[in-house]
Amino acid sequence: MLLADLPDETEEVIGDRGYDSNQIRLSLAERNITACIPPRKNQKSKPPYNWHLYKKRNLIENMFAKLKD
């Protein structure tokens, strides 16, 4: 799992809805890492996330798309 190899100084992880699972959230919380992952639409209890921080994920996605071109 890629999240297991995060450096110790990691403070936040931004992920898309595909990473929305209780196991991932608990794993990050145990290491004091803030998970910025929007909940899946069908999830009953929707955990909070920083919407403004999540918008910055788009910048990273665009950077990788340009590098692939």
C-alpha distances in whole Angstrom, upper triangle without the diagonal:
4,6,6,7,10,13,16,18,16,18,17,14,16,14,16,17,14,12,14,14,15,12,10,14,14,11,12,16,16,15,18,16,18,16,18,17,20,20,21,24,25,23,26,25,24,22,24,22,24,25,26,23,22,24,23,20,23,24,20,20,24,23,21,23,26,24,23,27
4,5,6,7,11,14,15,13,15,14,12,13,12,14,16,14,11,15,15,16,14,11,14,15,12,12,16,16,14,17,14,16,14,16,16,19,20,21,24,25,24,27,26,24,22,23,21,22,23,24,21,19,22,20,17,20,21,17,17,21,20,17,20,23,21,21,25
4,5,6,9,11,13,10,12,11,9,11,11,14,15,14,10,13,13,14,11,8,11,12,9,8,12,12,11,13,11,12,11,13,13,17,18,19,23,24,22,25,23,22,19,20,18,19,21,22,19,17,20,19,16,20,20,17,18,21,21,19,22,24,23,23,27
4,6,9,10,13,11,14,14,12,15,14,17,19,17,14,16,15,15,12,10,12,12,9,9,12,12,10,13,12,14,14,17,17,20,21,22,26,27,25,27,25,24,22,23,21,22,24,25,22,21,24,23,20,23,24,21,21,25,24,22,25,27,26,26,30
4,6,9,12,10,14,14,12,15,15,19,20,19,16,18,18,19,16,13,15,16,12,12,15,14,12,15,13,16,15,18,18,22,23,25,28,29,28,30,28,27,24,25,23,23,25,26,22,21,24,22,20,23,23,19,21,24,22,20,24,26,23,24,28
4,7,8,7,10,10,9,13,14,17,19,18,15,18,18,18,16,13,14,15,12,10,13,13,10,12,10,13,13,15,16,20,22,24,27,29,27,29,27,25,22,22,20,20,22,23,19,19,21,19,17,21,20,17,19,22,21,19,23,25,23,24,27
4,5,6,9,11,11,15,16,20,23,22,19,21,21,21,19,16,17,17,14,12,15,14,11,12,11,14,15,17,19,23,25,27,30,32,30,32,30,28,25,24,22,22,24,24,20,20,23,20,19,22,22,19,21,24,22,21,25,26,24,25,29
4,6,8,11,12,16,18,22,24,24,20,22,22,21,19,16,17,16,13,11,13,12,8,10,9,13,15,17,20,23,25,28,31,33,30,32,29,27,24,24,22,22,24,24,20,21,24,22,21,24,24,21,24,26,25,24,28,29,27,29,32
4,6,9,12,15,18,21,24,24,21,22,23,22,21,18,17,18,15,12,14,14,10,10,9,12,14,16,19,23,25,28,31,33,30,32,29,27,24,23,20,20,22,22,18,20,22,20,19,23,22,20,22,25,23,23,27,28,26,28,31
4,6,8,11,14,18,20,20,17,19,19,19,18,15,14,15,13,10,12,13,9,9,7,9,11,13,15,19,21,24,27,29,27,29,26,24,21,19,17,16,19,19,15,16,19,17,16,19,19,17,19,22,21,20,24,25,24,26,29
4,7,10,13,17,19,20,17,18,19,18,18,15,13,14,13,10,10,12,9,7,5,6,9,11,14,17,20,23,26,28,25,27,24,21,18,17,14,13,16,16,13,14,17,15,15,19,19,17,20,22,21,22,25,26,26,28,31
4,7,10,13,16,17,14,15,16,16,16,13,11,13,13,9,10,13,11,9,5,5,6,7,10,14,16,19,22,24,22,24,21,19,15,14,11,11,13,13,10,11,14,12,12,16,16,14,17,20,19,19,22,24,24,25,28
4,6,10,13,13,10,12,14,14,14,11,10,13,12,8,11,13,12,11,7,6,5,6,8,12,14,17,20,22,20,22,20,17,15,14,11,11,13,13,10,10,13,12,10,14,15,13,14,17,17,17,20,22,22,23,26
4,7,10,11,9,11,13,15,16,12,11,15,14,11,13,16,15,14,10,9,6,5,6,9,12,14,17,20,19,21,19,16,14,13,10,9,10,11,8,6,9,9,7,10,12,10,11,15,15,15,17,20,20,21,24
4,7,8,6,8,11,13,14,11,11,14,14,12,14,17,16,16,13,11,8,6,5,8,10,12,15,17,16,19,18,15,14,13,11,11,12,13,11,8,11,11,8,11,13,11,11,15,16,15,17,19,20,20,23
4,5,6,7,11,14,15,12,13,16,16,15,17,20,20,19,16,14,10,8,6,7,9,9,12,15,14,18,17,14,14,14,11,12,12,14,12,9,11,12,9,10,13,12,11,14,16,15,16,19,20,20,22
4,5,5,9,12,14,12,12,16,16,16,17,20,21,20,17,15,12,10,6,6,6,6,9,11,11,14,14,12,12,13,11,14,13,16,14,11,13,15,12,13,17,16,14,18,20,19,19,23,24,23,25
4,6,8,12,13,11,12,16,16,15,18,20,21,21,18,17,13,12,9,9,9,8,11,12,12,16,16,14,14,16,15,17,16,19,17,14,16,17,14,15,18,17,15,18,20,18,19,22,23,22,25
4,6,9,10,7,9,12,12,12,14,16,17,17,14,13,10,10,7,9,9,9,13,14,13,16,16,14,13,14,13,15,16,18,16,13,16,17,14,16,18,16,15,19,20,19,20,24,23,23,26
4,7,9,7,7,11,12,12,13,16,17,17,15,13,9,10,6,7,6,7,10,11,9,12,12,10,10,12,11,14,15,18,16,13,16,18,15,17,20,19,18,22,23,22,23,26,27,26,29
4,5,5,6,9,10,11,12,14,16,17,15,14,11,12,9,10,9,9,13,12,10,12,12,11,10,13,13,17,18,21,19,17,20,21,19,21,24,22,21,25,26,25,26,29,29,29,32
4,6,5,6,8,10,10,12,14,15,14,13,11,13,11,12,10,12,15,14,11,13,11,11,10,13,14,17,19,22,20,18,22,23,21,24,26,25,24,28,29,28,29,33,32,32,35
4,6,5,6,9,10,11,13,14,13,14,12,14,13,15,13,14,18,17,14,16,15,15,13,16,16,19,21,24,22,20,24,24,22,24,27,25,24,28,29,27,29,32,32,31,35
4,5,5,6,9,10,11,12,11,11,9,11,10,13,12,14,17,17,15,17,16,15,13,15,14,17,19,21,18,17,20,21,18,21,23,21,21,25,25,24,26,29,28,28,31
4,5,5,6,9,10,10,9,9,6,9,9,11,11,13,17,17,14,16,13,12,10,11,11,14,17,19,17,15,19,20,18,21,23,21,22,25,26,25,27,30,30,30,33
4,5,5,6,9,10,10,10,9,13,12,15,14,16,20,20,16,17,15,15,12,14,14,17,20,22,20,19,23,23,21,25,26,25,25,29,29,28,30,33,33,33,36
4,6,5,7,9,9,10,10,13,13,16,16,18,22,22,19,21,18,18,15,17,16,19,21,23,20,19,23,23,21,24,26,23,24,28,28,26,29,32,31,31,34
4,5,5,6,5,7,7,10,11,15,15,18,21,22,19,21,18,17,14,15,14,15,18,20,17,16,20,20,18,22,23,21,22,25,25,24,27,30,29,29,33
4,5,5,5,7,8,11,13,16,16,19,22,23,19,20,17,16,13,13,13,15,18,20,18,18,21,21,20,24,25,23,24,28,28,27,30,32,32,33,36
4,6,8,10,11,15,16,19,19,22,25,25,22,23,20,19,16,17,17,19,22,24,21,21,25,24,23,27,28,26,27,31,30,29,32,35,34,35,38
4,6,9,11,14,16,19,20,23,26,27,24,25,22,21,18,18,17,19,22,23,20,20,24,23,21,25,26,24,25,29,28,27,30,32,31,32,36
4,7,9,13,15,18,19,23,26,27,24,25,21,20,16,16,15,16,19,20,17,18,22,21,20,24,25,23,25,28,28,27,30,32,32,33,36
4,6,10,12,15,17,20,23,25,22,23,20,18,15,14,13,13,17,17,14,15,18,17,17,20,21,19,21,24,24,24,27,29,28,29,32
4,6,9,12,14,18,21,22,20,21,18,15,12,11,9,10,13,14,11,12,16,15,15,18,19,18,20,23,23,23,26,28,28,29,32
4,6,9,11,14,17,19,16,18,16,13,10,9,7,9,12,13,11,10,14,14,13,16,18,17,18,21,21,21,24,26,26,27,30
4,7,10,13,15,18,16,18,16,12,10,8,5,6,8,10,7,6,10,11,10,13,15,14,15,18,19,20,21,24,24,25,28
4,6,9,12,14,13,15,14,10,9,8,6,8,9,12,10,7,11,12,10,13,16,15,15,18,20,19,21,24,24,25,27
4,7,9,12,10,13,12,8,8,8,6,8,8,11,11,8,11,13,12,14,17,17,16,19,21,21,22,25,26,26,28
4,6,8,7,9,9,6,7,8,8,11,11,15,15,12,14,17,15,17,20,20,19,22,24,24,24,28,29,29,31
4,6,5,9,10,8,10,12,12,15,14,18,17,14,16,19,17,18,21,21,19,22,25,24,24,28,29,28,30
4,6,8,10,9,12,13,14,16,15,19,19,16,18,21,19,19,23,23,21,24,27,26,26,29,31,30,32
4,6,9,9,12,15,16,19,18,22,22,19,21,24,22,23,26,26,24,27,30,29,29,32,34,33,35
4,6,6,9,12,14,17,17,21,21,18,21,23,22,23,27,26,25,28,30,29,30,33,34,33,36
4,6,9,13,15,19,19,22,23,21,23,26,24,26,29,29,28,31,33,33,33,37,38,37,39
4,6,10,13,16,17,21,21,19,22,24,23,25,28,28,28,31,33,32,33,36,37,37,39
4,6,9,13,13,17,17,15,18,21,20,22,25,25,24,27,29,29,30,33,34,34,36
4,7,10,12,15,15,14,17,19,18,21,24,23,23,26,28,28,29,32,33,33,36
4,7,9,12,12,12,15,17,17,19,22,22,22,25,27,27,28,31,32,33,35
4,6,9,9,8,11,13,13,16,18,18,19,21,23,24,25,27,28,29,32
4,6,5,6,9,10,11,14,16,16,18,20,21,22,24,26,27,28,30
4,5,5,6,9,10,12,14,15,16,18,20,21,22,24,26,27,29
4,5,5,7,10,11,12,14,16,17,18,20,21,23,25,26,28
4,5,5,7,10,11,12,14,15,16,18,20,21,22,24,26
4,5,5,8,10,11,11,14,15,16,18,20,21,22,24
4,5,6,8,10,11,12,14,16,16,18,20,21,23
4,5,5,7,9,10,11,13,15,16,18,19,21
4,5,5,6,9,10,11,13,15,16,17,19
4,5,5,6,9,10,10,12,14,15,17
4,5,5,6,9,10,11,12,14,16
4,5,5,6,9,10,11,13,15
4,5,5,6,9,10,11,13
4,5,5,6,9,10,11
4,5,5,6,9,10
4,5,5,6,9
4,5,5,7
4,5,5
4,5
4
